[in-house]
Amino acid sequence: MADTSPVPRSKWPGAIDWLVAAVIGLFALTEELRNPADLPDRPVPAFWVAGAVLTAALVLVRRRYPFAVVGVFTGVNVAVFLLAHQPPGAWQWYTELLLLFTLLTKVPLGSPRGIAGIGMSAFFLSGLILTTSTGLEEYVVAGVMALIAGGAGVAVRRHGLRADRADARSELLAARGELLAREAVATERARIARELHDIIAHSVSVMVLQAGGVRLMLPQELRQEREALALIEETGRGAVEELRRMLDLLRAVQDGDATAPQPTLDRLAELVTHLRSTGLDVALQVEGTPRPLPAGLDLSAYRIAQEALTNVLKHAGPTEALVKVTHGDAELCLEITDEGPRDGRRGPLVPSGGNGLTGIRERVALFHGAFDAGPRESGGYRVHAVLPLPGAGAGAGAAATGPAVGPAVRGR
């Protein structure tokens, strides 16, 4: 089936069109005014000079109106050949070849216009044969030149179509990649929200219960204080209810998962032991003095280490890895490094509950921390996250340890 894809046309001739038209026009004028020996005397020289100028004008618009230009040029010249018995100059034949080439770069070879264009060039060649007495070998050369011009036009068109399709595929893949990245971020944020739901709801419930306990302990004469505490209880219960109603939209987990206890850094040793059973030679190193952490931060720190180690299994397989947890005065630092694939072999795909570095980035950003990830100079990969502790000055802690979370983080 012939390719009938439309070819866009430029509105105005470009610099190349002007240059080609000028060259053709000068070539035609030079040949006609010089009157070479192989051409008979022109009966009306001004007519041929005007024809050269008009030919240059046709060449100028050949890419916008390729079929019409071929038709007009071929018809006029063949009429001159047959009616005036004037053989064509070299400039006429070369112009016909240029117009055939241009036509076949714009229309499919098997289309009606493509076939008509080839027929007009053959008609032009027939008129040339009928009006000249050149040897057979020159006619064969002319035919070969026509085949080369037409074949070059077909090749240019096909190359242009392939380039257009490649550009379209690239744009589609880029848009799809951006969409997948946005979906991954949205999915990971929903997952984080689900995990933090019980923590937030529990904390608010404790505040409500404590406010209620204090209200009951107050004497009756402290009426304003009791009313204030009652308002706190009512507002707190409403907040818990609204929180549950809103975040229930994000709960896409099974009933058993909804009540499962959320892991913390205290269970990091269990994770390391489990991963060792898969062949990952992972070590855990804890520096500083551990302290009680806010529940959300504790959970996120565990998930960061979990996702980083899962990435190691995904991309490096059973290799050596180190999890380093540093408890500082102002921040919690997590560094997960690996030595890269052993013997250059990649590891098997390992299912993950999150989206790799996307999830880590979102968790770090949740606490206004710093995140850096990328290949190590000595081989392997490094993931580094800094989580500022509450009340310790998040900006100072992040600036002192690493770059802020941002698009410069390299994916894996």
Buried (B, 14 or more C-beta within 10 A) or exposed (E): EEEEEEBEEEEEBEEEBEEBBEEBBEBBBEBBEEEEEEBEEBEEEEEBBEBBEBBBEBBBBBBBBBBEBBBBBBEBBBEBBEEEEBBBBEBBBBBBBBBBBBBBBBBBBEBEBBBBBBEBBBBBBEBBBEBBEEEEEEBEEBBEBBEEBBEBBBEBBBEBBEEEEEEEEEEEEEEEEEEEEEEBBEBBBBBBBBBBBBBBBEBBBEBBEBBBEBBEEEEEEEEEEBEEBEEBBEEBBEBBEEBBEEBEEBBEEEEEEEEEEBBBBEBBEEBBEEBEEBEBBBEBEBEEEEEEBBBBBBBBBBBBBBBBBBBBBBBBBBBBBBBBBBBBEBBBBBBBBBBBBBEEEEBEEBEBEBBBBBBBBBBBBBBBBBBBBBEEEEEBBBBBBBBBBEEEEBEEBBEEBBBBBEEEBEEB
